[in-house]
Amino acid sequence: FQCSSTCAGGFQRRVVVCQDENGYTANNCDEKSKPMEQRSCESGPCPQWVYGNWGECTKPCGAGTRTRLVVCQR
């Protein structure tokens, strides 16, 4: 199955069944050798907003604006 998350701590699951050579369900498999049904699929940290300081105002009075750099970063 697909990873439950595209970043930060997802997991994948699969079905593990004991079968005989004809593909029928069996119950004599060794439980100690059963493969894992779930595994981590961590793919790094999630993106986050990174931002700088506010710049100078565009006007000394009245309705000026201030801007800052805002970046979505991994």
DRENLUMGU-417406 format. One record per residue (C-alpha): residue number from 1; x, y, z. Coordinates in steps of 0.05 Angstrom, whole numbers. Layout:
- NUM, X, Y, Z
...
***
This chain:
- 1, 0, 0, 0
- 2, 21, 73, -8
- 3, 56, 111, 47
- 4, 7, 144, 95
- 5, 45, 210, 91
- 6, 88, 246, 39
- 7, 134, 270, 95
- 8, 150, 262, 169
- 9, 133, 195, 198
- 10, 88, 158, 150
- 11, 79, 83, 148
- 12, 61, 28, 98
- 13, 20, -34, 111
- 14, 14, -100, 74
- 15, -26, -163, 83
- 16, 15, -225, 103
- 17, -23, -291, 97
- 18, -1, -364, 107
- 19, -16, -405, 44
- 20, -1, -474, 19
- 21, 32, -488, -49
- 22, -36, -484, -83
- 23, -51, -415, -56
- 24, -102, -438, -4
- 25, -102, -410, 67
- 26, -61, -454, 114
- 27, -46, -450, 188
- 28, 20, -488, 195
- 29, 68, -430, 179
- 30, 122, -415, 230
- 31, 98, -352, 266
- 32, 170, -333, 282
- 33, 187, -326, 208
- 34, 126, -284, 191
- 35, 147, -221, 153
- 36, 130, -152, 181
- 37, 61, -124, 162
- 38, 79, -51, 174
- 39, 141, -10, 161
- 40, 163, 62, 166
- 41, 167, 102, 102
- 42, 196, 166, 131
- 43, 214, 212, 73
- 44, 245, 271, 110
- 45, 215, 332, 145
- 46, 152, 366, 120
- 47, 159, 432, 84
- 48, 149, 494, 127
- 49, 143, 569, 119
- 50, 209, 607, 129
- 51, 205, 683, 132
- 52, 251, 742, 139
- 53, 245, 808, 177
- 54, 197, 862, 156
- 55, 229, 914, 111
- 56, 225, 990, 115
- 57, 158, 1024, 105
- 58, 149, 1052, 35
- 59, 123, 1119, 61
- 60, 143, 1163, 120
- 61, 69, 1176, 134
- 62, 0, 1156, 109
- 63, -14, 1087, 81
- 64, 53, 1055, 67
- 65, 69, 981, 63
- 66, 123, 936, 92
- 67, 143, 871, 59
- 68, 184, 810, 79
- 69, 209, 748, 43
- 70, 165, 686, 55
- 71, 188, 619, 26
- 72, 159, 549, 31
- 73, 221, 507, 45
- 74, 235, 434, 55
***
